[in-house]
Amino acid sequence: MKLIFENWRRFLNEKLLLKPGPSGWDLYSKLVAEAYAAAPELDPSAVSSYESLAPFVNKMFKQLQSKVKVEFVDEDPYENDEEMRQDVLQNKILKVFTGGTEHPIFDPELNVKLRAVHDWMAHIQPSGFSGTGFDMKGEIQAYNTHLKTIPPAGAPALFTEVVGQASFFINYGYFPEQKIAILPGFDYFNIGKVEGYDIVGKELVKGR
């Protein structure tokens, strides 16, 4: 199993392929958001990708509990990523919002566990509590960090859960309903690549 993970990670590109701006990450997030909005609520062909995440979420959540106290709360607990990091650093507590836990595949417990694992592994742990932010760049860096811990089959589901939902929120201003769907046309291992577009000077250019 270890060898399998080492081999597939060779295809993971963590370099930021695009730059900030209207033809860079702004356009990318807009395309992802539109794909999320157009996706069905439940695509049967996507179920196996989501189900493959469950054992890894449970395993990582147990590891997380050995490091900090996880508190599930009814209100959104943090104004920003820095407030969350300081709570973990100073108080050894990570609060996780339980709202919107209806999920077509995950039960509420697994859904909030995934949130906790994502916040810890992606936004806090990578840089010794410097972590990554909740903006588009931060979420993409967070996705790449989390991607290393899951089986390749789970990558399409994780992309929808992390990059898809973050892009939707950034572009439409509210958190979307959670969907079981695979967003077509995106490279789940080289974030920034989009089918039908070329990357020129770290900007997306419509292919001819």
VOBA-1610 file (N, C-alpha, C; in pm, whole numbers, padded with zeros to 5 digits, always signed):
BEGIN
Met+00083-00121+00000Met+00000+00000+00000Met+00087+00126+00000Lys+00194+00125+00081Lys+00282+00242+00087Lys+00342+00271-00049Leu+00385+00166-00121Leu+00444+00184-00253Leu+00343+00242-00351Ile+00218+00198-00343Ile+00113+00252-00431Ile+00099+00402-00411Phe+00095+00446-00285Phe+00080+00589-00257Phe+00201+00667-00308Glu+00321+00613-00287Glu+00441+00683-00332Glu+00441+00699-00483Asn+00394+00596-00555Asn+00394+00602-00701Asn+00295+00704-00754Trp+00170+00703-00702Trp+00071+00794-00758Trp+00101+00939-00723Arg+00172+00961-00613Arg+00203+01099-00574Arg+00299+01166-00671Arg+00365+01087-00754Arg+00453+01147-00855Arg+00373+01230-00954Phe+00244+01202-00965Phe+00159+01276-01059Phe+00098+01401-00996Leu+00119+01419-00866Leu+00063+01534-00796Leu+00153+01655-00815Asn+00098+01762-00866Asn+00172+01886-00886Asn+00122+01990-00787Glu+00206+02027-00691Glu+00164+02123-00590Glu+00200+02267-00627Lys+00269+02287-00739Lys+00302+02422-00781Lys+00173+02494-00822Leu+00165+02621-00787Leu+00048+02699-00827Leu+00061+02733-00975Leu-00023+02673-01057Leu-00010+02684-01201Leu-00063+02817-01253Leu-00147+02885-01175Leu-00206+03011-01219Leu-00165+03123-01124Lys-00187+03246-01168Lys-00158+03362-01085Lys-00288+03433-01049Pro-00286+03518-00947Pro-00406+03593-00913Pro-00450+03681-01029Gly-00581+03707-01035Gly-00630+03796-01138Gly-00745+03737-01217Pro-00807+03820-01302Pro-00929+03779-01372Pro-00912+03663-01468Ser-00792+03642-01522Ser-00769+03530-01613Ser-00693+03416-01547Gly-00665+03433-01416Gly-00594+03331-01342Gly-00687+03257-01248Trp-00659+03267-01117Trp-00739+03194-01019Trp-00884+03240-01016Asp-00909+03368-01048Asp-01048+03417-01049Asp-01130+03342-01153Leu-01075+03327-01272Leu-01145+03256-01378Leu-01158+03108-01344Tyr-01053+03051-01290Tyr-01057+02910-01253Tyr-01168+02884-01151Ser-01172+02965-01047Ser-01274+02944-00943Ser-01414+02965-00999Lys-01429+03057-01095Lys-01558+03081-01158Lys-01602+02957-01236Leu-01509+02896-01309Leu-01541+02776-01387Leu-01577+02659-01295Val-01504+02646-01185Val-01535+02538-01090Val-01671+02563-01025Ala-01697+02689-00987Ala-01825+02722-00924Ala-01941+02692-01017Glu-01927+02727-01144Glu-02033+02700-01241Glu-02055+02549-01258Ala-01947+02472-01256Ala-01958+02328-01268Ala-02027+02269-01145Tyr-01997+02324-01028Tyr-02062+02276-00906Tyr-02212+02307-00911Ala-02244+02429-00952Ala-02384+02470-00958Ala-02463+02382-01056Ala-02400+02341-01164Ala-02468+02262-01267Ala-02471+02112-01234Ala-02393+02069-01136Ala-02383+01927-01104Ala-02512+01876-01040Pro-02545+01751-01063Pro-02664+01694-00998Pro-02642+01678-00849Glu-02749+01670-00774Glu-02737+01652-00630Glu-02678+01516-00596Leu-02714+01417-00673Leu-02663+01282-00648Leu-02639+01211-00780Asp-02513+01193-00813Asp-02473+01119-00932Asp-02427+00981-00888Pro-02502+00875-00923Pro-02466+00740-00877Pro-02323+00700-00909Ser-02269+00748-01020Ser-02134+00710-01061Ser-02027+00771-00969Ala-02065+00870-00888Ala-01969+00936-00799Ala-01965+00873-00660Val-02061+00787-00629Val-02075+00735-00493Val-01950+00663-00445Ser-01891+00580-00531Ser-01775+00501-00489Ser-01657+00590-00451Ser-01640+00703-00518Ser-01531+00796-00485Ser-01551+00853-00345Tyr-01674+00888-00312Tyr-01704+00941-00178Tyr-01687+00833-00072Glu-01734+00714-00101Glu-01726+00606-00003Glu-01581+00570+00028Ser-01491+00588-00068Ser-01351+00555-00046Ser-01284+00648+00055Leu-01346+00763+00083Leu-01289+00858+00178Leu-01315+00819+00323Ala-01422+00743+00348Ala-01468+00719+00486Ala-01362+00660+00578Pro-01294+00550+00542Pro-01197+00493+00636Pro-01081+00586+00666Phe-01043+00668+00569Phe-00932+00760+00590Phe-00973+00877+00680Val-01097+00921+00666Val-01146+01028+00754Val-01148+00980+00898Asn-01199+00860+00921Asn-01206+00807+01057Asn-01066+00787+01116Lys-00974+00737+01037Lys-00837+00716+01084Lys-00771+00849+01121Met-00783+00948+01034Met-00719+01077+01058Met-00785+01151+01174Phe-00916+01130+01192Phe-00983+01197+01302Phe-00933+01143+01436Lys-00907+01014+01444Lys-00852+00957+01567Lys-00715+01017+01597Gln-00633+01033+01494Gln-00502+01094+01513Gln-00515+01239+01559Leu-00611+01310+01501Leu-00635+01449+01538Leu-00673+01461+01685Gln-00758+01372+01733Gln-00804+01376+01872Gln-00690+01355+01972Ser-00583+01292+01929Ser-00468+01273+02018Ser-00385+01399+02032Lys-00413+01499+01949Lys-00334+01623+01949Lys-00411+01742+02004Val-00540+01750+01975Val-00622+01863+02021Val-00760+01813+02064Lys-00829+01896+02139Lys-00967+01866+02173Lys-01058+01922+02065Val-01139+01837+02005Val-01231+01880+01900Val-01367+01905+01962Glu-01419+02026+01941Glu-01551+02063+01991Glu-01643+02092+01873Phe-01755+02024+01866Phe-01853+02048+01762Phe-01955+02150+01813Val-01973+02259+01738Val-02055+02371+01784Val-02162+02406+01682Asp-02270+02471+01731Asp-02385+02504+01647Asp-02367+02632+01566Glu-02276+02719+01609Glu-02252+02845+01540Glu-02114+02842+01475Asp-02099+02912+01363Asp-01969+02920+01298Asp-01870+02980+01396Pro-01767+02906+01440Pro-01687+02948+01555Pro-01580+03052+01527Tyr-01536+03068+01403Tyr-01421+03154+01376Tyr-01453+03255+01266Glu-01401+03377+01286Glu-01416+03481+01184Glu-01322+03456+01067Asn-01205+03397+01094Asn-01105+03376+00990Asn-01011+03263+01030Asp-00919+03230+00942Asp-00828+03120+00965Asp-00731+03147+01079Glu-00691+03274+01097Glu-00597+03307+01203Glu-00659+03285+01340Glu-00785+03321+01356Glu-00854+03299+01483Glu-00860+03150+01516Met-00883+03068+01415Met-00885+02924+01436Met-00748+02873+01479Arg-00645+02919+01411Arg-00509+02873+01445Arg-00470+02913+01587Gln-00507+03033+01627Gln-00472+03078+01761Gln-00545+02997+01868Asp-00668+02958+01840Asp-00742+02876+01936Asp-00673+02741+01954Val-00625+02686+01844Val-00555+02558+01851Val-00420+02574+01921Leu-00348+02679+01884Leu-00214+02700+01939Leu-00218+02731+02087Gln-00310+02819+02129Gln-00312+02864+02268Gln-00394+02773+02359Asn-00503+02719+02306Asn-00597+02645+02391Asn-00604+02496+02361Lys-00537+02453+02254Lys-00541+02313+02212Lys-00686+02268+02184Ile-00765+02360+02129Ile-00905+02332+02096Ile-00930+02367+01950Leu-00998+02279+01881Leu-01043+02306+01745Leu-01194+02295+01742Lys-01261+02406+01717Lys-01406+02407+01710Lys-01449+02383+01565Val-01553+02303+01548Val-01600+02267+01415Val-01750+02292+01406Phe-01790+02366+01305Phe-01930+02401+01283Phe-02009+02278+01238Thr-02123+02255+01300Thr-02204+02138+01267Thr-02320+02169+01173Gly-02337+02295+01136Gly-02449+02332+01048Gly-02433+02275+00909Gly-02544+02254+00844Gly-02542+02205+00706Gly-02482+02067+00692Thr-02513+01978+00786Thr-02451+01847+00785Thr-02530+01742+00706Glu-02637+01783+00642Glu-02710+01688+00557Glu-02626+01656+00433His-02600+01529+00414His-02513+01486+00305His-02572+01360+00244Pro-02576+01352+00113Pro-02638+01236+00049Pro-02570+01102+00079Ile-02442+01103+00115Ile-02369+00979+00142Ile-02316+00974+00285Phe-02249+01079+00330Phe-02192+01081+00464Phe-02301+01103+00568Asp-02293+01029+00678Asp-02383+01061+00788Asp-02330+01187+00857Pro-02412+01255+00940Pro-02368+01381+01001Pro-02236+01369+01076Glu-02214+01257+01144Glu-02091+01240+01221Glu-01969+01236+01130Leu-01975+01159+01022Leu-01862+01151+00931Leu-01839+01284+00860Asn-01947+01354+00830Asn-01937+01482+00761Asn-01860+01584+00844Val-01893+01594+00974Val-01822+01691+01058Val-01682+01644+01090Lys-01661+01514+01093Lys-01524+01462+01110Lys-01437+01505+00992Leu-01494+01498+00871Leu-01420+01542+00753Leu-01385+01689+00764Arg-01475+01771+00812Arg-01446+01913+00830Arg-01330+01933+00927Ala-01335+01859+01038Ala-01229+01872+01139Ala-01095+01829+01082Val-01094+01717+01013Val-00970+01666+00954Val-00916+01763+00850His-01006+01817+00768His-00962+01912+00665His-00903+02038+00730Asp-00971+02094+00830Asp-00919+02214+00895Asp-00783+02190+00957Trp-00768+02075+01024Trp-00642+02046+01091Trp-00529+02018+00991Met-00552+01926+00901Met-00445+01883+00812Met-00411+01988+00708Ala-00509+02063+00665Ala-00489+02154+00554Ala-00461+02297+00597His-00532+02345+00699His-00520+02487+00734His-00431+02513+00855Ile-00399+02410+00933Ile-00322+02431+01055Ile-00189+02358+01051Gln-00192+02229+01030Gln-00075+02144+01049Gln+00042+02169+00954Pro+00021+02201+00825Pro+00132+02196+00730Pro+00253+02281+00767Ser+00231+02397+00827Ser+00342+02490+00848Ser+00360+02526+00994Gly+00338+02432+01081Gly+00359+02461+01223Gly+00269+02572+01273Phe+00139+02563+01242Phe+00037+02658+01282Phe+00037+02786+01199Ser+00120+02793+01095Ser+00105+02907+01004Ser-00005+02876+00903Gly-00009+02749+00858Gly-00122+02699+00781Gly-00151+02775+00653Thr-00270+02755+00601Thr-00315+02822+00480Thr-00448+02891+00508Gly-00481+02989+00425Gly-00601+03069+00448Gly-00726+03007+00388Phe-00837+03080+00403Phe-00965+03034+00351Phe-00999+03098+00216Asp-00902+03171+00156Asp-00926+03225+00022Asp-00901+03115-00081Met-00914+03149-00210Met-00900+03047-00314Met-00763+02984-00312Lys-00659+03064-00300Lys-00523+03011-00297Lys-00505+02918-00178Gly-00555+02960-00063Gly-00542+02880+00058Gly-00616+02747+00047Glu-00735+02750-00011Glu-00813+02627-00024Glu-00747+02529-00121Ile-00684+02582-00224Ile-00615+02495-00319Ile-00492+02433-00254Gln-00417+02514-00181Gln-00303+02459-00108Gln-00349+02357-00005Ala-00462+02385+00059Ala-00518+02292+00157Ala-00558+02162+00090Tyr-00621+02173-00026Tyr-00661+02054-00101Tyr-00540+01967-00133Asn-00433+02030-00180Asn-00313+01954-00216Asn-00255+01882-00094Thr-00261+01947+00022Thr-00211+01885+00144Thr-00296+01765+00182His-00427+01781+00177His-00519+01674+00214His-00514+01559+00114Leu-00490+01592-00012Leu-00489+01493-00118Leu-00387+01383-00093Lys-00279+01417-00026Lys-00172+01321-00001Lys-00215+01210+00094Thr-00322+01228+00167Thr-00360+01133+00271Thr-00470+01037+00227Ile-00520+01052+00106Ile-00635+00972+00063Ile-00598+00881-00054Pro-00678+00778-00080Pro-00654+00696-00198Pro-00686+00774-00325Pro-00619+00743-00437Pro-00645+00815-00562Pro-00792+00817-00601Ala-00864+00710-00570Ala-01006+00702-00607Ala-01089+00810-00540Gly-01040+00862-00428Gly-01115+00964-00355Gly-01090+01106-00402Ala-00992+01124-00492Ala-00957+01259-00536Ala-01073+01335-00601Pro-01150+01274-00692Pro-01262+01349-00751Pro-01363+01397-00646Ala-01391+01312-00546Ala-01485+01352-00441Ala-01427+01463-00356Leu-01299+01452-00321Leu-01236+01556-00239Leu-01234+01689-00314Phe-01211+01685-00446Phe-01212+01806-00527Phe-01348+01875-00518Thr-01454+01798-00531Thr-01588+01855-00521Thr-01613+01914-00383Glu-01573+01839-00279Glu-01598+01880-00141Glu-01520+02006-00102Val-01396+02016-00147Val-01308+02126-00103Val-01304+02239-00207Val-01249+02211-00324Val-01232+02315-00426Val-01368+02357-00482Gly-01456+02260-00504Gly-01588+02292-00559Gly-01669+02381-00468Gln-01681+02342-00341Gln-01762+02421-00247Gln-01698+02556-00218Ala-01564+02560-00206Ala-01497+02688-00181Ala-01516+02784-00299Ser-01505+02730-00420Ser-01523+02815-00539Ser-01665+02869-00546Phe-01761+02784-00515Phe-01900+02828-00516Phe-01921+02941-00415Phe-01870+02923-00293Phe-01887+03024-00189Phe-01822+03156-00229Ile-01701+03150-00284Ile-01629+03271-00322Ile-01703+03347-00432Asn-01762+03274-00526Asn-01827+03340-00640Asn-01972+03379-00615Tyr-02045+03304-00530Tyr-02187+03330-00510Tyr-02219+03387-00372Gly-02123+03381-00280Gly-02141+03446-00151Gly-02217+03369-00047Tyr-02247+03244-00074Tyr-02313+03161+00028Tyr-02271+03016+00008Phe-02282+02939+00116Phe-02237+02801+00112Phe-02340+02715+00039Pro-02296+02632-00057Pro-02392+02555-00137Pro-02439+02429-00066Glu-02544+02370-00119Glu-02584+02238-00072Glu-02474+02139-00108Gln-02455+02041-00024Gln-02353+01941-00052Gln-02406+01840-00153Lys-02322+01807-00248Lys-02362+01719-00357Lys-02269+01599-00366Ile-02322+01492-00421Ile-02242+01375-00456Ile-02228+01379-00607Ala-02120+01437-00654Ala-02101+01456-00797Ala-01953+01472-00827Ile-01917+01436-00947Ile-01782+01457-00997Ile-01788+01573-01095Leu-01701+01671-01075Leu-01699+01788-01163Leu-01610+01759-01283Pro-01667+01746-01402Pro-01588+01706-01519Pro-01503+01821-01574Gly-01396+01783-01642Gly-01315+01882-01711Gly-01202+01941-01630Phe-01184+01896-01507Phe-01077+01949-01422Phe-00977+01839-01388Asp-00851+01877-01378Asp-00746+01784-01339Asp-00738+01785-01187Tyr-00768+01673-01123Tyr-00776+01667-00977Tyr-00638+01657-00911Phe-00533+01637-00993Phe-00399+01625-00938Phe-00308+01741-00979Asn-00351+01820-01074Asn-00279+01939-01119Asn-00377+02055-01120Ile-00400+02113-01003Ile-00506+02212-00988Ile-00472+02339-01065Gly-00565+02379-01150Gly-00544+02492-01238Gly-00566+02454-01383Lys-00548+02328-01414Lys-00571+02280-01550Lys-00719+02256-01573Val-00769+02305-01686Val-00911+02293-01721Val-00922+02248-01865Glu-01006+02150-01890Glu-01029+02102-02025Glu-01084+02215-02112Gly-01023+02234-02230Gly-01067+02340-02321Gly-00991+02469-02304Tyr-00900+02474-02207Tyr-00820+02593-02182Tyr-00672+02555-02182Asp-00589+02650-02228Asp-00445+02637-02216Asp-00397+02731-02106Ile-00285+02699-02047Ile-00223+02788-01948Ile-00107+02859-02015Val-00121+02991-02029Val-00020+03073-02094Val+00016+03187-01998Gly+00140+03192-01958Gly+00181+03296-01863Gly+00104+03290-01733Lys+00073+03167-01689Lys-00002+03143-01567Lys-00144+03201-01570Glu-00197+03211-01691Glu-00336+03252-01710Glu-00407+03150-01799Leu-00538+03138-01779Leu-00618+03047-01861Leu-00659+03117-01992Val-00630+03049-02101Val-00663+03101-02233Val-00747+02997-02304Lys-00863+03038-02354Lys-00954+02946-02421Lys-00883+02882-02539Gly-00886+02747-02544Gly-00821+02676-02653Gly-00895+02694-02784Arg-00823+02682-02890Arg-00884+02698-03022Arg-00910+02561-03084
//
